[in-house]
Amino acid sequence: MKIGYVRISSAGQNTARQEVLMQELGVERVFIDIASGKNADRPQLQELLEFVREGDAVIVSDISRFARNTRDLLDLVERLTAKGVDFVSKKECIDTTTPTGKFMLTVFGAVATLERESILSRQAEGIAVAKAQGKYTGRRKIESADFGTVYAQWAAKHITATKAMELLGMKPNTFYRRVREFQAA
């Protein structure tokens, strides 16, 4: 079975180009993630890894859609290989059923890692310049007038952390950061 994997980093992007390619290639099932490729902790990727079976081929438009660092890429492909599943990247013309394909996978994986690190470096440089010019103040802090009340309910174990985050409109990292700040105050 041909199985496609499509990934975009944010909801502001779109999957159309990758999905059209999957249709052209006759892919029978497509898994789509809207998540950063910085690690392999993506729901649809994990579902794909559980779904595939011996004889299947996982197809991606390009390596950077599958993984953004060499270690994750090689680990993911090794997991596929252990299940008897081939990996194909159309842009880089990589097919892991050949020794050359395996070698090229490693090379392109290193390039994807370099690209991600370059993006992060340029971003950090841009932020530093903007800060020096007084144009960057960082993200707007998520505030909630109800935080103290919701925190007290959570601390007393009347509500779960998930419910507290829902009530406050916060994601886990923001919620726990605010908890630490609240406790330190």
OpenMM code with the backbone's topology and positions (N, CA, C; nanometers):
from openmm import Vec3, app, unit

residues = "MET LYS ILE GLY TYR VAL ARG ILE SER SER ALA GLY GLN ASN THR ALA ARG GLN GLU VAL LEU MET GLN GLU LEU GLY VAL GLU ARG VAL PHE ILE ASP ILE ALA SER GLY LYS ASN ALA ASP ARG PRO GLN LEU GLN GLU LEU LEU GLU PHE VAL ARG GLU GLY ASP ALA VAL ILE VAL SER ASP ILE SER ARG PHE ALA ARG ASN THR ARG ASP LEU LEU ASP LEU VAL GLU ARG LEU THR ALA LYS GLY VAL ASP PHE VAL SER LYS LYS GLU CYS ILE ASP THR THR THR PRO THR GLY LYS PHE MET LEU THR VAL PHE GLY ALA VAL ALA THR LEU GLU ARG GLU SER ILE LEU SER ARG GLN ALA GLU GLY ILE ALA VAL ALA LYS ALA GLN GLY LYS TYR THR GLY ARG ARG LYS ILE GLU SER ALA ASP PHE GLY THR VAL TYR ALA GLN TRP ALA ALA LYS HIS ILE THR ALA THR LYS ALA MET GLU LEU LEU GLY MET LYS PRO ASN THR PHE TYR ARG ARG VAL ARG GLU PHE GLN ALA ALA".split()
positions = [
    Vec3(0.0840, -0.1178, 0.0000),
    Vec3(0.0000, 0.0000, 0.0000),
    Vec3(0.0886, 0.1243, 0.0000),
    Vec3(0.0515, 0.2236, -0.0791),
    Vec3(0.1224, 0.3513, -0.0803),
    Vec3(0.0577, 0.4423, 0.0231),
    Vec3(0.1404, 0.4896, 0.1168),
    Vec3(0.0910, 0.5737, 0.2255),
    Vec3(0.1662, 0.7061, 0.2216),
    Vec3(0.0915, 0.8148, 0.2196),
    Vec3(0.1527, 0.9462, 0.2122),
    Vec3(0.1583, 1.0135, 0.3474),
    Vec3(0.2613, 1.0957, 0.3641),
    Vec3(0.2712, 1.1783, 0.4844),
    Vec3(0.2899, 1.3223, 0.4403),
    Vec3(0.2027, 1.4097, 0.4908),
    Vec3(0.2037, 1.5514, 0.4566),
    Vec3(0.2175, 1.6287, 0.5868),
    Vec3(0.3043, 1.7304, 0.5876),
    Vec3(0.3204, 1.8128, 0.7075),
    Vec3(0.3367, 1.9577, 0.6685),
    Vec3(0.2670, 2.0430, 0.7419),
    Vec3(0.2905, 2.1862, 0.7355),
    Vec3(0.3167, 2.2318, 0.8783),
    Vec3(0.3860, 2.3438, 0.8929),
    Vec3(0.4247, 2.3894, 1.0263),
    Vec3(0.3155, 2.4643, 1.0999),
    Vec3(0.2279, 2.5321, 1.0265),
    Vec3(0.1240, 2.6105, 1.0938),
    Vec3(-0.0028, 2.6116, 1.0106),
    Vec3(-0.1133, 2.6453, 1.0761),
    Vec3(-0.2432, 2.6490, 1.0087),
    Vec3(-0.2472, 2.7561, 0.9002),
    Vec3(-0.1562, 2.8525, 0.9045),
    Vec3(-0.1498, 2.9578, 0.8033),
    Vec3(-0.0960, 2.9079, 0.6696),
    Vec3(-0.0336, 2.7921, 0.6704),
    Vec3(0.0179, 2.7334, 0.5471),
    Vec3(-0.0890, 2.6416, 0.4900),
    Vec3(-0.0626, 2.5852, 0.3716),
    Vec3(-0.1624, 2.4908, 0.3211),
    Vec3(-0.0972, 2.3673, 0.2603),
    Vec3(-0.1741, 2.2611, 0.2618),
    Vec3(-0.1234, 2.1286, 0.2241),
    Vec3(-0.1499, 2.0943, 0.0780),
    Vec3(-0.2127, 2.1840, 0.0041),
    Vec3(-0.2597, 2.1537, -0.1316),
    Vec3(-0.1513, 2.0952, -0.2220),
    Vec3(-0.0348, 2.1592, -0.2267),
    Vec3(0.0723, 2.1124, -0.3150),
    Vec3(0.1112, 1.9685, -0.2827),
    Vec3(0.1267, 1.9390, -0.1556),
    Vec3(0.1655, 1.8039, -0.1150),
    Vec3(0.0535, 1.7032, -0.1417),
    Vec3(-0.0701, 1.7437, -0.1172),
    Vec3(-0.1827, 1.6527, -0.1393),
    Vec3(-0.2020, 1.6211, -0.2877),
    Vec3(-0.1809, 1.7200, -0.3740),
    Vec3(-0.1915, 1.6966, -0.5185),
    Vec3(-0.0859, 1.5945, -0.5605),
    Vec3(0.0361, 1.6092, -0.5109),
    Vec3(0.1427, 1.5140, -0.5423),
    Vec3(0.1024, 1.3730, -0.4988),
    Vec3(0.0434, 1.3607, -0.3807),
    Vec3(0.0019, 1.2296, -0.3310),
    Vec3(-0.1022, 1.1672, -0.4243),
    Vec3(-0.1956, 1.2479, -0.4736),
    Vec3(-0.2965, 1.1979, -0.5670),
    Vec3(-0.2306, 1.1518, -0.6961),
    Vec3(-0.1363, 1.2333, -0.7474),
    Vec3(-0.0672, 1.1994, -0.8719),
    Vec3(0.0104, 1.0686, -0.8595),
    Vec3(0.0603, 1.0402, -0.7398),
    Vec3(0.1397, 0.9194, -0.7171),
    Vec3(0.0534, 0.7977, -0.6827),
    Vec3(-0.0766, 0.8171, -0.6761),
    Vec3(-0.1661, 0.7059, -0.6466),
    Vec3(-0.1618, 0.6596, -0.5024),
    Vec3(-0.1330, 0.7527, -0.4125),
    Vec3(-0.1278, 0.7197, -0.2703),
    Vec3(-0.2686, 0.6835, -0.2224),
    Vec3(-0.2764, 0.5774, -0.1459),
    Vec3(-0.4071, 0.5265, -0.1022),
    Vec3(-0.4539, 0.5851, 0.0302),
    Vec3(-0.3623, 0.6247, 0.1140),
    Vec3(-0.3985, 0.6836, 0.2449),
    Vec3(-0.2973, 0.7923, 0.2758),
    Vec3(-0.3456, 0.9060, 0.3251),
    Vec3(-0.2584, 1.0188, 0.3573),
    Vec3(-0.2775, 1.0577, 0.5037),
    Vec3(-0.1656, 1.0776, 0.5724),
    Vec3(-0.1654, 1.1267, 0.7097),
    Vec3(-0.1153, 1.2705, 0.7049),
    Vec3(-0.1885, 1.3633, 0.7676),
    Vec3(-0.1539, 1.5056, 0.7604),
    Vec3(-0.1349, 1.5617, 0.9007),
    Vec3(-0.0183, 1.6225, 0.9240),
    Vec3(0.0103, 1.6901, 1.0502),
    Vec3(0.0249, 1.8393, 1.0272),
    Vec3(-0.0254, 1.9171, 1.1209),
    Vec3(0.0012, 2.0606, 1.1243),
    Vec3(0.0836, 2.0810, 1.2502),
    Vec3(0.2159, 2.0697, 1.2340),
    Vec3(0.3061, 2.0727, 1.3483),
    Vec3(0.4484, 2.0983, 1.3005),
    Vec3(0.5286, 2.1474, 1.3892),
    Vec3(0.6699, 2.1674, 1.3592),
    Vec3(0.7365, 2.0321, 1.3347),
    Vec3(0.8382, 2.0329, 1.2514),
    Vec3(0.9129, 1.9103, 1.2251),
    Vec3(1.0331, 1.8971, 1.3153),
    Vec3(1.0406, 1.9810, 1.4194),
    Vec3(1.1595, 1.9807, 1.5047),
    Vec3(1.1794, 1.8502, 1.5798),
    Vec3(1.0703, 1.7743, 1.6000),
    Vec3(1.0844, 1.6422, 1.6606),
    Vec3(0.9769, 1.5498, 1.6026),
    Vec3(0.9807, 1.4260, 1.6422),
    Vec3(0.8892, 1.3263, 1.5841),
    Vec3(0.7613, 1.3105, 1.6649),
    Vec3(0.7393, 1.3971, 1.7612),
    Vec3(0.6203, 1.3886, 1.8457),
    Vec3(0.5033, 1.4595, 1.7776),
    Vec3(0.4510, 1.3936, 1.6719),
    Vec3(0.3397, 1.4476, 1.5938),
    Vec3(0.2321, 1.3400, 1.5848),
    Vec3(0.1076, 1.3751, 1.6143),
    Vec3(0.0027, 1.2726, 1.6236),
    Vec3(-0.0166, 1.1889, 1.4971),
    Vec3(-0.0242, 1.2527, 1.3820),
    Vec3(-0.0490, 1.1762, 1.2593),
    Vec3(0.0736, 1.0931, 1.2194),
    Vec3(0.1930, 1.1438, 1.2486),
    Vec3(0.3135, 1.0661, 1.2209),
    Vec3(0.3132, 0.9393, 1.3059),
    Vec3(0.2784, 0.9542, 1.4332),
    Vec3(0.2738, 0.8376, 1.5216),
    Vec3(0.1670, 0.7384, 1.4753),
    Vec3(0.0531, 0.7911, 1.4298),
    Vec3(-0.0524, 0.7042, 1.3783),
    Vec3(-0.0053, 0.6304, 1.2529),
    Vec3(0.0663, 0.7017, 1.1655),
    Vec3(0.1214, 0.6397, 1.0448),
    Vec3(0.2142, 0.5247, 1.0825),
    Vec3(0.3025, 0.5474, 1.1792),
    Vec3(0.3986, 0.4452, 1.2199),
    Vec3(0.3285, 0.3211, 1.2753),
    Vec3(0.2152, 0.3411, 1.3404),
    Vec3(0.1367, 0.2269, 1.3902),
    Vec3(0.0624, 0.1570, 1.2765),
    Vec3(0.0186, 0.2343, 1.1778),
    Vec3(-0.0646, 0.1835, 1.0689),
    Vec3(0.0118, 0.0993, 0.9670),
    Vec3(0.1342, 0.1399, 0.9324),
    Vec3(0.2073, 0.0737, 0.8240),
    Vec3(0.2380, -0.0722, 0.8573),
    Vec3(0.2488, -0.1510, 0.7507),
    Vec3(0.2829, -0.2921, 0.7670),
    Vec3(0.3777, -0.3343, 0.6542),
    Vec3(0.4330, -0.4501, 0.6685),
    Vec3(0.5315, -0.5010, 0.5725),
    Vec3(0.4792, -0.4905, 0.4298),
    Vec3(0.5664, -0.4405, 0.3415),
    Vec3(0.5316, -0.4261, 0.2005),
    Vec3(0.4792, -0.2877, 0.1638),
    Vec3(0.4442, -0.2069, 0.2643),
    Vec3(0.3957, -0.0712, 0.2374),
    Vec3(0.5120, 0.0198, 0.1991),
    Vec3(0.4781, 0.1344, 0.1414),
    Vec3(0.5776, 0.2381, 0.1108),
    Vec3(0.5236, 0.3698, 0.1633),
    Vec3(0.6054, 0.4386, 0.2442),
    Vec3(0.5700, 0.5719, 0.2932),
    Vec3(0.6313, 0.6719, 0.1972),
    Vec3(0.5470, 0.7618, 0.1463),
    Vec3(0.5908, 0.8592, 0.0460),
    Vec3(0.5731, 1.0000, 0.1007),
    Vec3(0.6772, 1.0820, 0.0856),
    Vec3(0.6727, 1.2232, 0.1252),
    Vec3(0.7150, 1.3079, 0.0068),
    Vec3(0.6705, 1.4342, 0.0059),
    Vec3(0.7099, 1.5230, -0.1040),
    Vec3(0.8584, 1.5557, -0.0954),
    Vec3(0.9065, 1.5809, 0.0266),
    Vec3(1.0503, 1.6015, 0.0479),
    Vec3(1.0841, 1.5703, 0.1928),
    Vec3(1.2095, 1.5441, 0.2175),
    Vec3(1.2548, 1.4984, 0.3487),
    Vec3(1.2172, 1.5940, 0.4601),
    Vec3(1.2237, 1.7245, 0.4352),
    Vec3(1.1967, 1.8213, 0.5417),
    Vec3(1.0524, 1.8124, 0.5914),
    Vec3(0.9636, 1.7541, 0.5133),
    Vec3(0.8249, 1.7352, 0.5583),
    Vec3(0.8169, 1.6196, 0.6579),
    Vec3(0.9103, 1.5256, 0.6496),
    Vec3(0.9102, 1.4069, 0.7351),
    Vec3(0.9876, 1.4312, 0.8640),
    Vec3(1.1037, 1.4955, 0.8525),
    Vec3(1.1870, 1.5226, 0.9699),
    Vec3(1.2779, 1.6410, 0.9412),
    Vec3(1.3074, 1.7176, 1.0464),
    Vec3(1.3926, 1.8352, 1.0317),
    Vec3(1.5312, 1.8150, 1.0910),
    Vec3(1.5569, 1.6975, 1.1473),
    Vec3(1.6943, 1.6726, 1.1920),
    Vec3(1.7339, 1.5302, 1.1565),
    Vec3(1.8615, 1.5127, 1.1356),
    Vec3(1.9146, 1.3864, 1.0848),
    Vec3(1.8821, 1.2695, 1.1765),
    Vec3(1.8980, 1.2902, 1.3055),
    Vec3(1.8742, 1.1813, 1.4008),
    Vec3(1.7299, 1.1310, 1.3913),
    Vec3(1.6327, 1.2249, 1.3936),
    Vec3(1.4925, 1.1833, 1.3828),
    Vec3(1.4663, 1.1138, 1.2495),
    Vec3(1.5193, 1.1695, 1.1425),
    Vec3(1.4989, 1.1110, 1.0103),
    Vec3(1.5484, 0.9668, 1.0068),
    Vec3(1.6705, 0.9477, 1.0500),
    Vec3(1.7278, 0.8130, 1.0463),
    Vec3(1.6543, 0.7174, 1.1407),
    Vec3(1.6148, 0.7662, 1.2576),
    Vec3(1.5388, 0.6829, 1.3512),
    Vec3(1.4036, 0.6418, 1.2921),
    Vec3(1.3343, 0.7400, 1.2311),
    Vec3(1.2038, 0.7103, 1.1720),
    Vec3(1.2161, 0.6100, 1.0576),
    Vec3(1.3139, 0.6314, 0.9716),
    Vec3(1.3321, 0.5396, 0.8586),
    Vec3(1.3737, 0.4011, 0.9096),
    Vec3(1.4534, 0.3973, 1.0150),
    Vec3(1.4927, 0.2680, 1.0724),
    Vec3(1.3698, 0.1941, 1.1275),
    Vec3(1.2779, 0.2682, 1.1895),
    Vec3(1.1538, 0.2069, 1.2397),
    Vec3(1.0712, 0.1506, 1.1236),
    Vec3(1.0664, 0.2254, 1.0143),
    Vec3(0.9932, 0.1778, 0.8966),
    Vec3(1.0596, 0.0525, 0.8400),
    Vec3(1.1910, 0.0577, 0.8265),
    Vec3(1.2667, -0.0545, 0.7707),
    Vec3(1.2478, -0.1801, 0.8557),
    Vec3(1.2471, -0.1638, 0.9875),
    Vec3(1.2287, -0.2784, 1.0773),
    Vec3(1.0929, -0.3448, 1.0558),
    Vec3(0.9960, -0.2668, 1.0082),
    Vec3(0.8630, -0.3217, 0.9807),
    Vec3(0.8503, -0.3693, 0.8356),
    Vec3(0.9591, -0.3573, 0.7584),
    Vec3(0.9553, -0.3985, 0.6186),
    Vec3(0.8866, -0.2966, 0.5292),
    Vec3(0.8935, -0.1686, 0.5686),
    Vec3(0.8278, -0.0601, 0.4956),
    Vec3(0.9339, 0.0253, 0.4263),
    Vec3(0.9103, 0.0558, 0.2981),
    Vec3(1.0029, 0.1402, 0.2221),
    Vec3(0.9723, 0.2875, 0.2471),
    Vec3(1.0719, 0.3721, 0.2249),
    Vec3(1.0563, 0.5165, 0.2399),
    Vec3(1.0970, 0.5817, 0.1086),
    Vec3(1.0116, 0.6709, 0.0581),
    Vec3(1.0385, 0.7386, -0.0687),
    Vec3(1.0167, 0.8881, -0.0510),
    Vec3(1.1166, 0.9663, -0.0918),
    Vec3(1.1047, 1.1115, -0.0931),
    Vec3(1.1152, 1.1564, -0.2386),
    Vec3(1.0078, 1.2149, -0.2902),
    Vec3(1.0032, 1.2499, -0.4330),
    Vec3(1.1024, 1.3595, -0.4705),
    Vec3(1.1101, 1.4667, -0.3945),
    Vec3(1.1954, 1.5796, -0.4322),
    Vec3(1.3417, 1.5368, -0.4445),
    Vec3(1.3882, 1.4622, -0.3474),
    Vec3(1.5283, 1.4211, -0.3465),
    Vec3(1.5523, 1.2900, -0.4209),
    Vec3(1.4467, 1.2311, -0.4754),
    Vec3(1.4559, 1.1035, -0.5477),
    Vec3(1.5229, 0.9957, -0.4628),
    Vec3(1.4772, 0.9831, -0.3411),
    Vec3(1.5346, 0.8848, -0.2495),
    Vec3(1.4383, 0.7682, -0.2346),
    Vec3(1.4958, 0.6504, -0.2494),
    Vec3(1.4206, 0.5269, -0.2312),
    Vec3(1.5096, 0.4366, -0.1460),
    Vec3(1.4687, 0.4077, -0.0243),
    Vec3(1.5545, 0.3350, 0.0696),
    Vec3(1.5682, 0.1860, 0.0399),
    Vec3(1.5123, 0.1427, -0.0716),
    Vec3(1.5314, 0.0024, -0.1078),
    Vec3(1.6678, -0.0199, -0.1726),
    Vec3(1.7403, 0.0905, -0.2016),
    Vec3(1.8724, 0.0783, -0.2646),
    Vec3(1.9808, 0.1318, -0.1710),
    Vec3(2.1040, 0.0798, -0.1821),
    Vec3(2.2141, 0.1315, -0.0996),
    Vec3(2.2378, 0.2811, -0.1254),
    Vec3(2.2286, 0.3222, -0.2518),
    Vec3(2.2479, 0.4636, -0.2851),
    Vec3(2.1387, 0.5476, -0.2196),
    Vec3(2.0175, 0.4984, -0.2192),
    Vec3(1.9068, 0.5694, -0.1563),
    Vec3(1.9290, 0.5872, -0.0077),
    Vec3(1.9808, 0.4843, 0.0589),
    Vec3(2.0104, 0.4931, 0.2017),
    Vec3(2.1196, 0.5966, 0.2288),
    Vec3(2.2229, 0.5986, 0.1456),
    Vec3(2.3308, 0.6961, 0.1605),
    Vec3(2.2779, 0.8380, 0.1403),
    Vec3(2.2005, 0.8568, 0.0333),
    Vec3(2.1469, 0.9897, 0.0031),
    Vec3(2.0520, 1.0378, 0.1123),
    Vec3(1.9809, 0.9449, 0.1748),
    Vec3(1.8922, 0.9799, 0.2849),
    Vec3(1.9709, 1.0477, 0.3971),
    Vec3(2.0856, 0.9911, 0.4300),
    Vec3(2.1694, 1.0481, 0.5355),
    Vec3(2.2199, 1.1866, 0.4963),
    Vec3(2.2635, 1.2023, 0.3723),
    Vec3(2.3146, 1.3313, 0.3246),
    Vec3(2.2039, 1.4367, 0.3296),
    Vec3(2.0882, 1.4049, 0.2734),
    Vec3(1.9793, 1.5029, 0.2716),
    Vec3(1.9247, 1.5291, 0.4114),
    Vec3(1.9304, 1.4300, 0.4985),
    Vec3(1.8898, 1.4513, 0.6377),
    Vec3(1.9787, 1.5539, 0.7045),
    Vec3(2.1083, 1.5462, 0.6770),
    Vec3(2.2020, 1.6445, 0.7321),
    Vec3(2.1732, 1.7833, 0.6761),
    Vec3(2.1364, 1.7910, 0.5493),
    Vec3(2.1019, 1.9202, 0.4876),
    Vec3(1.9764, 1.9780, 0.5535),
    Vec3(1.8774, 1.8946, 0.5815),
    Vec3(1.7553, 1.9416, 0.6473),
    Vec3(1.7858, 1.9951, 0.7867),
    Vec3(1.8774, 1.9270, 0.8577),
    Vec3(1.9188, 1.9733, 0.9897),
    Vec3(1.9867, 2.1092, 0.9793),
    Vec3(2.0766, 2.1227, 0.8834),
    Vec3(2.1466, 2.2493, 0.8624),
    Vec3(2.0471, 2.3609, 0.8305),
    Vec3(1.9488, 2.3314, 0.7465),
    Vec3(1.8488, 2.4316, 0.7097),
    Vec3(1.7720, 2.4792, 0.8329),
    Vec3(1.7289, 2.3864, 0.9174),
    Vec3(1.6547, 2.4244, 1.0382),
    Vec3(1.7409, 2.5086, 1.1313),
    Vec3(1.8660, 2.4682, 1.1509),
    Vec3(1.9544, 2.5437, 1.2393),
    Vec3(1.9837, 2.6827, 1.1832),
    Vec3(1.9952, 2.6942, 1.0519),
    Vec3(2.0154, 2.8244, 0.9883),
    Vec3(1.8950, 2.9158, 1.0076),
    Vec3(1.7754, 2.8595, 0.9943),
    Vec3(1.6527, 2.9372, 1.0153),
    Vec3(1.6493, 2.9908, 1.1581),
    Vec3(1.6781, 2.9058, 1.2550),
    Vec3(1.6759, 2.9471, 1.3949),
    Vec3(1.7814, 3.0533, 1.4229),
    Vec3(1.8986, 3.0380, 1.3623),
    Vec3(2.0065, 3.1347, 1.3805),
    Vec3(1.9679, 3.2716, 1.3233),
    Vec3(1.9138, 3.2718, 1.2011),
    Vec3(1.8710, 3.3985, 1.1396),
    Vec3(1.7601, 3.4642, 1.2210),
    Vec3(1.6699, 3.3828, 1.2716),
    Vec3(1.5612, 3.4358, 1.3536),
    Vec3(1.6172, 3.5019, 1.4800),
    Vec3(1.7094, 3.4352, 1.5468),
    Vec3(1.7689, 3.4903, 1.6684),
    Vec3(1.8450, 3.6198, 1.6388),
    Vec3(1.9170, 3.6229, 1.5268),
    Vec3(1.9894, 3.7444, 1.4887),
    Vec3(1.8926, 3.8599, 1.4629),
    Vec3(1.7826, 3.8309, 1.3934),
    Vec3(1.6825, 3.9334, 1.3645),
    Vec3(1.6187, 3.9872, 1.4907),
    Vec3(1.5893, 3.8997, 1.5853),
    Vec3(1.5306, 3.9425, 1.7121),
    Vec3(1.6285, 4.0292, 1.7894),
    Vec3(1.7571, 3.9900, 1.7901),
    Vec3(1.8584, 4.0692, 1.8613),
    Vec3(1.8688, 4.2098, 1.8032),
    Vec3(1.8673, 4.2216, 1.6709),
    Vec3(1.8737, 4.3525, 1.6061),
    Vec3(1.7497, 4.4339, 1.6404),
    Vec3(1.6335, 4.3722, 1.6320),
    Vec3(1.5077, 4.4422, 1.6620),
    Vec3(1.5041, 4.4880, 1.8075),
    Vec3(1.5538, 4.4041, 1.8990),
    Vec3(1.5588, 4.4428, 2.0402),
    Vec3(1.6505, 4.5620, 2.0598),
    Vec3(1.7666, 4.5604, 1.9943),
    Vec3(1.8624, 4.6702, 2.0058),
    Vec3(1.8031, 4.8011, 1.9551),
    Vec3(1.7135, 4.7912, 1.8578),
    Vec3(1.6490, 4.9102, 1.8014),
    Vec3(1.5205, 4.9455, 1.8760),
    Vec3(1.4870, 4.8659, 1.9787),
    Vec3(1.3657, 4.8912, 2.0559),
    Vec3(1.2378, 4.8554, 1.9830),
    Vec3(1.2473, 4.7751, 1.8781),
    Vec3(1.1301, 4.7387, 1.7979),
    Vec3(1.0695, 4.6046, 1.8377),
    Vec3(1.1383, 4.5313, 1.9223),
    Vec3(1.0906, 4.3977, 1.9585),
    Vec3(1.0758, 4.3895, 2.1092),
    Vec3(0.9580, 4.3582, 2.1527),
    Vec3(0.9346, 4.3453, 2.2965),
    Vec3(0.8960, 4.2033, 2.3339),
    Vec3(0.8968, 4.1138, 2.2379),
    Vec3(0.8610, 3.9745, 2.2631),
    Vec3(0.7130, 3.9515, 2.2449),
    Vec3(0.6733, 3.8308, 2.2735),
    Vec3(0.5324, 3.7957, 2.2618),
    Vec3(0.4501, 3.8679, 2.3674),
    Vec3(0.3261, 3.8947, 2.3332),
    Vec3(0.2330, 3.9533, 2.4284),
    Vec3(0.2035, 3.8472, 2.5335),
    Vec3(0.2138, 3.8854, 2.6579),
    Vec3(0.1921, 3.7923, 2.7676),
    Vec3(0.0430, 3.7607, 2.7784),
    Vec3(0.0114, 3.6334, 2.7915),
    Vec3(-0.1280, 3.5923, 2.8072),
    Vec3(-0.1655, 3.6138, 2.9531),
    Vec3(-0.2587, 3.7030, 2.9755),
    Vec3(-0.3022, 3.7357, 3.1108),
    Vec3(-0.4450, 3.6886, 3.1299),
    Vec3(-0.4791, 3.6569, 3.2510),
    Vec3(-0.6154, 3.6181, 3.2830),
    Vec3(-0.6480, 3.6701, 3.4219),
    Vec3(-0.7537, 3.7497, 3.4311),
    Vec3(-0.7964, 3.8043, 3.5598),
    Vec3(-0.8405, 3.6930, 3.6542),
    Vec3(-0.8821, 3.5802, 3.5985),
    Vec3(-0.9312, 3.4683, 3.6781),
    Vec3(-0.8211, 3.3724, 3.7216),
    Vec3(-0.6966, 3.4028, 3.6908),
    Vec3(-0.5909, 3.3052, 3.7163),
    Vec3(-0.5859, 3.2625, 3.8625),
    Vec3(-0.5906, 3.3579, 3.9547),
    Vec3(-0.5831, 3.3256, 4.0974),
    Vec3(-0.6926, 3.2306, 4.1417),
    Vec3(-0.8140, 3.2554, 4.0941),
    Vec3(-0.9285, 3.1718, 4.1293),
    Vec3(-0.9135, 3.0308, 4.0717),
    Vec3(-0.8789, 3.0243, 3.9440),
    Vec3(-0.8635, 2.8941, 3.8787),
    Vec3(-0.7452, 2.8192, 3.9391),
    Vec3(-0.6362, 2.8907, 3.9667),
    Vec3(-0.5192, 2.8292, 4.0304),
    Vec3(-0.5582, 2.7672, 4.1645),
    Vec3(-0.6364, 2.8394, 4.2446),
    Vec3(-0.6771, 2.7894, 4.3762),
    Vec3(-0.7603, 2.6619, 4.3619),
    Vec3(-0.8491, 2.6589, 4.2632),
    Vec3(-0.9295, 2.5389, 4.2399),
    Vec3(-0.8419, 2.4212, 4.1991),
    Vec3(-0.7449, 2.4490, 4.1112),
    Vec3(-0.6537, 2.3446, 4.0655),
    Vec3(-0.5649, 2.2956, 4.1800),
    Vec3(-0.5086, 2.3888, 4.2571),
    Vec3(-0.4192, 2.3527, 4.3674),
    Vec3(-0.4929, 2.2703, 4.4734),
    Vec3(-0.6223, 2.2979, 4.4899),
    Vec3(-0.7028, 2.2235, 4.5877),
    Vec3(-0.7557, 2.0918, 4.5285),
    Vec3(-0.7187, 2.0653, 4.4046),
    Vec3(-0.7578, 1.9430, 4.3337),
    Vec3(-0.9086, 1.9329, 4.3086),
    Vec3(-0.9728, 2.0498, 4.2959),
    Vec3(-1.1149, 2.0529, 4.2617),
    Vec3(-1.1338, 2.0412, 4.1101),
    Vec3(-1.0311, 2.0811, 4.0342),
    Vec3(-1.0338, 2.0686, 3.8883),
    Vec3(-0.8989, 2.0151, 3.8423),
    Vec3(-0.8982, 1.9570, 3.7239),
    Vec3(-0.7731, 1.9051, 3.6679),
    Vec3(-0.6950, 2.0184, 3.6026),
    Vec3(-0.5690, 1.9926, 3.5762),
    Vec3(-0.4868, 2.0917, 3.5060),
    Vec3(-0.5447, 2.1180, 3.3677),
    Vec3(-0.5934, 2.0131, 3.3026),
    Vec3(-0.6532, 2.0290, 3.1697),
    Vec3(-0.7723, 2.1229, 3.1751),
    Vec3(-0.8574, 2.1066, 3.2766),
    Vec3(-0.9744, 2.1932, 3.2917),
    Vec3(-0.9296, 2.3367, 3.3213),
    Vec3(-0.8266, 2.3529, 3.4058),
    Vec3(-0.7753, 2.4866, 3.4380),
    Vec3(-0.7245, 2.5551, 3.3107),
    Vec3(-0.6512, 2.4815, 3.2288),
    Vec3(-0.5991, 2.5380, 3.1036),
    Vec3(-0.7137, 2.5771, 3.0109),
    Vec3(-0.8152, 2.4934, 3.0072),
    Vec3(-0.9317, 2.5228, 2.9228),
    Vec3(-1.0009, 2.6507, 2.9700),
    Vec3(-1.0214, 2.6635, 3.1010),
    Vec3(-1.0878, 2.7810, 3.1560),
    Vec3(-1.0084, 2.9094, 3.1316),
    Vec3(-0.8759, 2.8954, 3.1336),
    Vec3(-0.7891, 3.0127, 3.1172),
    Vec3(-0.7509, 3.0385, 2.9719),
    Vec3(-0.7779, 2.9425, 2.8854),
    Vec3(-0.7395, 2.9578, 2.7452),
    Vec3(-0.5889, 2.9520, 2.7264),
    Vec3(-0.5238, 2.8660, 2.8039),
    Vec3(-0.3774, 2.8551, 2.7992),
    Vec3(-0.3354, 2.7154, 2.7567),
    Vec3(-0.2204, 2.7097, 2.6936),
    Vec3(-0.1587, 2.5816, 2.6604),
    Vec3(-0.0751, 2.5379, 2.7811),
    Vec3(-0.0377, 2.4096, 2.7859),
    Vec3(0.0347, 2.3587, 2.9038),
    Vec3(0.1599, 2.4383, 2.9415),
    Vec3(0.2444, 2.4695, 2.8453),
    Vec3(0.3685, 2.5403, 2.8813),
    Vec3(0.3386, 2.6771, 2.9414),
    Vec3(0.2384, 2.7471, 2.8887),
    Vec3(0.2014, 2.8778, 2.9422),
    Vec3(0.1411, 2.8623, 3.0810),
    Vec3(0.0526, 2.7665, 3.0974),
    Vec3(-0.0115, 2.7447, 3.2270),
    Vec3(0.0926, 2.7168, 3.3357),
    Vec3(0.1815, 2.6228, 3.3108),
    Vec3(0.2792, 2.5866, 3.4132),
    Vec3(0.3813, 2.6980, 3.4388),
    Vec3(0.4120, 2.7772, 3.3370),
    Vec3(0.4993, 2.8930, 3.3586),
    Vec3(0.4294, 2.9928, 3.4512),
    Vec3(0.2999, 3.0173, 3.4271),
    Vec3(0.2236, 3.1097, 3.5120),
    Vec3(0.2123, 3.0537, 3.6546),
    Vec3(0.1981, 2.9226, 3.6680),
    Vec3(0.1935, 2.8612, 3.8009),
    Vec3(0.3228, 2.8895, 3.8762),
    Vec3(0.4362, 2.8689, 3.8087),
    Vec3(0.5661, 2.8951, 3.8733),
    Vec3(0.5788, 3.0417, 3.9140),
    Vec3(0.5369, 3.1324, 3.8240),
    Vec3(0.5425, 3.2755, 3.8544),
    Vec3(0.4504, 3.3085, 3.9708),
    Vec3(0.3324, 3.2499, 3.9734),
    Vec3(0.2332, 3.2756, 4.0777),
    Vec3(0.2857, 3.2275, 4.2130),
    Vec3(0.3473, 3.1090, 4.2123),
    Vec3(0.4003, 3.0518, 4.3376),
    Vec3(0.5198, 3.1315, 4.3877),
    Vec3(0.5976, 3.1879, 4.2957),
    Vec3(0.7163, 3.2648, 4.3359),
    Vec3(0.6803, 3.4036, 4.3886),
    Vec3(0.5638, 3.4519, 4.3492),
    Vec3(0.5228, 3.5881, 4.3894),
    Vec3(0.4793, 3.5948, 4.5335),
] * unit.nanometer
topology = app.Topology()
chain = topology.addChain("A")
for resn in residues:
    res = topology.addResidue(resn, chain)
    for name in ("N", "CA", "C"):
        topology.addAtom(name, app.Element.getBySymbol(name[0]), res)
